[in-house]
Amino acid sequence: MYAPGVSVAKDVSRHLHEGDEEAACALCAELSEEERLSLTTSSIMWGQTRFLETALDLGMSVDAGWSPGELLKRAASSGNLRAMQLLLARGADVSVGIPLVAAAQGGSMDAVRLLLDAGADVDQGNNGFPTALGMARWRNDGEMEALLIAHGASCAVAGWAGGNVLIDAECEPPGRPRKAPDLGHRPALLGAIEALLGPTDRVVEVGRRSFIDLTLHVVAPTADRAHWTLFTQGMSDRKTRGLHISTPRRTELVLRLPADWNIEEALDPDGPSRWRWPVDELLTIAEFPHRCKVANPVEGQTIAHAEPPTALHESTELSGWLLVPATDPVGKAVILKPAPKVRVHLVGLIAVHEFEMRMRRRDSTAALMLALGWSDAPLVLDPTRPPAELVRGQPPFPPVQPPPPPRSR
């Protein structure tokens, strides 16, 4: 027995570090509840189980932790199957917290299978953040991705962790009421955008779409700018979800069309799809974050409607979009400040092939830019452009290995 006031936590921690669970378990009853929880969590991450079992026998709840489902999530993220089985046998709920996402992020196929077999929702996750499928794609783990899809994982909510941002045109808008939009910065924002892209030739009132009032501004070709430029306004009226401090909360989009594009047909809602489809794509991408309450896609990410991506229109083999800074594809992000505490990212859209999206996912955005040679090229839609591999004649880039799962101690 230890004297009153003498902490045994250091001795228990040392025993666990040395792999002597028997000695650590013998002292478990001497720990405070906070110390027991902390050391139990550590033992789980180190691949141990006996100390967890002892703590549970002494009355610690399977739901103990700093967040719901903390113990099961830690066991899943470290691939500690015995700890997961013990927690599930003692009543841990796979629907509490996001253990499946943690297992996918940690890279353990066995942990993912165990949770799916225990009834975990394959699409569980926090709103606006990656699901298990999104994590599998971030790790470039095709086997895990196939397993999750076989269990019904939805590509539409997979998140943008590493693969394409998947725009689901059928996503239903949430029913919760929303705050009134902030329109005070609109005039100053319009002036700032026109200073970069040129004066607006016409404005198309798109109308109210998914809680925002969108307008489409058209800048006509000139001698120095031999293309049509379209940019949105209204997308930035409302903040969107932010995944971290650097995620743009307000965004407007820019799309450039060839000078010989039939702009009249393209802007006609009932016009032929041959000319209309790029405008429809632009508006769908603009309203999606507001309709489905997810984060804005950011520069360097790719957008598609399906996995694997399919052609955007029957007249082209292009199948998705790459987001880049609006004025220079390899330059700095274009951030406008039309009002105090209002920062708006101006993002350009470049249509890309399915192969190019795989290259971006497997290697990096920089590798894709190098293959495309876009540092000196205009950001204008070319529906007949061949894939980068054929343009550059380069062999495939060597694959980047996914990060290994945490090691058990």
N, C-alpha and C positions, 0 to 999 in steps of 0.2 A: 504493500500500500504506500502511496505517496503522501507526504505531509500535506495538510490543508494549505491551499494557496500556491502549491507547486504544480506547474503545468506539466502534463505528460505529453503534450502535443509534439514536442521536438523529438522525444524518444520514439513515439509512434511513427512519425514521419521518417525517421532514420530507419526503423525496421522495415517500413514499406519500400523505401528506396533500395534496401539491401535484399528485398524479396522474401523477408522473414515475416510472412503473414501471421504465422502462429503467435509470435511474440507480440505483434501489433494487435491482434485480436484479444490477447490476454489483458491488454491495457485499455481496450475500447470503452469499457464501462466507466473509466476514470475521466473521460473527456467530457467537456461541456457539449451541449447540443450543437453550437456553432462550430466547434472544433471537429466534432464527429462528422458533420455534414461536409466540411471543407476537405477533410482527409479521405472521406469516402469517395468524394468526387475525384480526388487525385488518384486514388487506388484504381478506380474504374478506368481512368485515362491511361494508367500504366498496365492495363490488361489483367488486373487482379479481380478476384471475386469473393474470397472468403471474408475479407474485412467488410464488404457490403452486406453479406449474409449476416454477419455478427451484428452490425449496426441495425439491420432490420429486425433481428430477433430482440434487440434491446428497445424496440419501439419506434425507430425512425420510420416515417411514412415514405412510401414509394413516390409520393408527390412532393417530398421535401426538396427545397432548392430555392434559388433566387428568381426563378421564372417557372411557369407551369411546365411540367414534364422534364425538368432539368436533368435528372439522373438518367432517364432513358435516352434523352438526346445526347448526353455525353457518352454513354455506352455505344450508341449508334454511330456517332462521329468517329470514335476510335476503333470501331469494328470489334468490340468486346462482346462476342456472342454469348458467352456464359453469363455475363452480367445482364445482358438483355433478356435472356431466357429466365433468369431468376426474378428480375423485376416484373416481367409479364406474368410469371407464375404467382407472384405476390399481389397482383391486381393492377399493375401499371396500365394506363389507358393509352393506346396508340393514337387516339384522336386528340390528346392533350399536347399542346406544343407542336413542334414540327420535327419529330424524330426521323421521318423518312427523308426529309430534305437534308438533315444532318448526316444521315447514312450515305446519301448520294454524294454529298460534298466531301465526306471522308474517303469515299472510293471503295467501300466494302460491298461487293455483290451479295455476299452471304447475309449481311445485315439488312440490305434492301429486301432480299427474298423473305427473311424472317418477319419483317414488319408487314410486308404485303400479305403473307400467309396469316398473320395475326389480325388482318382486317384494316390495315392503315389505308386511308384515303389516298389514292395515287396522285391526286392533284392538290394535296394539302400544302399550305404555304401562307405566308403573310401577304395581304393584298398589295400588289405592285412589286413584289419581290419574286425571285425565281422559285419555281417548284423543283421537285426532285429531277424532273426531266431537264429543266434549265441547267441544273448543276451538272448532270451527266454530260450535257453538251459542252459546258464550260471545260470539263475535264477531257473532252474529246473521247469519251468512253462509249464506243458504239455498242458494245455488248449490253451495258447497263441501259442505254437508251432504248435498245430493242426490247429488253425485258419490261421496262416501264410502259412503252407503247403497247406491248402485248397485253398488259394489264389495264389498258384503257386510258393511259395518260393523254391529256389534251394538249395538243401543240399550241392551241390558242392562248393558254395561260402559262406556258412554260417559262415566261420571263425572258430577259435579254442578257442573262449572265455571260454568255459567250457565243451562242449561236445567233441566228437571225432573230430580229424582233418580228414576231408573227402577228400580222394585222388581221384580226378576225372581223370581217365585214358584217357578220350576223350578231356580234356581241350586243346584248341588250343593255341599255343605259340603266344604271342604278336608280332606285326610286327615291333615295333620300333627297330632301330639298337642299339647295345649294345657295351660298351667299351671292348677292348681286355682284356682277362683274365690275372690274375697275376699268373705266373708260377714259380717265383723265389724261393718261399718257399717250392716247392715240394720235393727236395732231403732231406732237413732237416726234413720235416714233416714225410716222409717215415721212416727215421731213428728213429724218436721219437715214431712212432706207433709200429715199429718192436721191440723197446726196451720194450714196454708194452705187446705186444701180441705174439711175437716170429718172427723168420725170415721168410720171404716170400718163399714159396715153388714154386709157379708159379704165373705169372701175365697174366690176360686175358684182352686183349684190347677190351673194349666194343665199343669204337668209340664215335663219336660226338652225343650227345643226349641233345636237348634243350639248346644249347649254351654252353655246357660244354663237355670236352673230358674226359670221365670216363674210369678208369681202375679198375679192380677187382683183389685184391690181396688175395691169398689163403695161409694160414698157415696150414701145415700138422699136424696131431695128433702126440703126443709124449707120453712117459711113464708118464710124469707129467701132460699132457694136452690131455685127451682122447676125443678130438673132433676136427672137422674142424673149422677153424676160417676164415671168409671172411670179408674183409674190403674194403671200397671204397677209391679211390683217384681221385680227380678232382672236387668233389662237392664243395670243399672250394676254387676253383680257382677264383670264383666270389663271391662277397658279395651278400647276399640276403636282403630283406626288414627287417628292425628292428622295432618292435612295441614300444620298450622302450629300455633304455640303457642296460638292462640286457639280452636282446634277443640276442642269438648267431647269428652273421652275417655270420660265416663260420662254416660248420659242415662236418664231415665224419661219416659214419655209420659202425657198426660192427654187424655181424650175425654169430651165432655159430650153426653148424650142427653136428648130432651124428657121431661118428667115422665110423659106418657102413653105412652111407649115400653114395649112389652111386655118388661120386663127379664128375666122368667123364660125366655121363649123365646129372648131374645138371648144368655143365658148358657148355654143348653143346646147342647152340641156338635152334637146332632142336630136342633136346632130349625129352624123354617122360615127360609129365607134372607132373607125380607122383614125379619125382626127381627135376624137373626144377622149380617148382612154388615158392620155397622160394627165389631163385636167382632173378626171375622176380619181386617178391615183393620188394626185396632190391633195385633193379635198378629203379623201378617205384617211390619209396619213395625218392630216391636220386635225381632224376631229377625234381620231381614235383615242388619244390619251385622256380626253375629257369624257368620252362616252364610256370607257371602261375603267376610268379612275386608276390609271397606271402612270409610271414615269415617262417623261419625254425621251424618245431615243436621242442619243447624243452623237457628236461627230465621231466617225470611225466605225460606227455600227452599220449593220445591214438589215434590211427590212424585206420580208417576203409574206406571201399570203398562205403558204402551205409548206410542209416539210415532207419530202423534198420540194423545193420551189418549182413552180410551173410557170409557163410563159405568161407575161402580163397581158398579151393580146395575141390574137391569131396572126397578126401581121409582123410579129417580131419573135425572136428567140430570147430576148432579154426577160429575166424572171424575177428581178428584185431591184432594190435601191440601196445605194451606199450614201451615207450622210457625211458631208464634208463642210468645212468653213465656206460661207457663201461667196466669198470673193476670190479665194485662192485654195485649191484642194489640198495643198501641202503646207499651207500657212497656218497662222494662229486663228483660234476661234474668234468669230466676229461677235462682239458683245456690245450692244447699244444700251445707253443709259438715258432714256427719254424723260425720266422724272426721278426725284430722290427715292432711293431704295427700290427702284425698278430696274432690273437688268434683263434684257431680252437677247437671247442668242438668235442670230440670223444664220440659218443652216441651209445649205444647198443639197439638192437631190441629183444623183447621177445613177442612171439605169445600168445594171450589171447583169452578167450571166450567172447561172447556177454554179458553174465551175469557179468563177471568181469569188463567189460567196464562200465556197468551200476553201479556197485558198486563204481568204481573210480569216476564216475560223481556225484553220489548221496552223497557219503561220502567224500572220499579223496584218494589220491594216497597212503598215509601212511596206511589207512585202508585196501586197496587192498594188499599191501605188507605184512601186518600182516596176512591176510587170506591165502596168498599163502605160507608164511613161506620161502621166498626166500633169507633171509639173509645168509643162509648157503648152498644154492642150486646153482648148476652151471647154467649158462645162455644159456643152450643148447635147441634147438628146440625139442619138443616131440609132434608129431602130434596126439598121442593117449591120451594125458593127459586129465583127466576129469576136469570139472570146479572146482574152488577153494571151493565152498560151499560143494561139495561132498568130496573133499579131506580132508578138515578140520572138516567137520561135524558141522560147526558153523551156528547159526541162522542168518537171514539177519540183517545187521546193521540197527539201527534206522535211518530214513531219516533225513537229515539236512534241516531245513527250509530255503527257499530262503529269501534274504534280503527284508524287507518291502519297498514299494515305499515311496518317500519323503512325509512327512506330510504337508498338507496345513495349513497355519496359519489363 
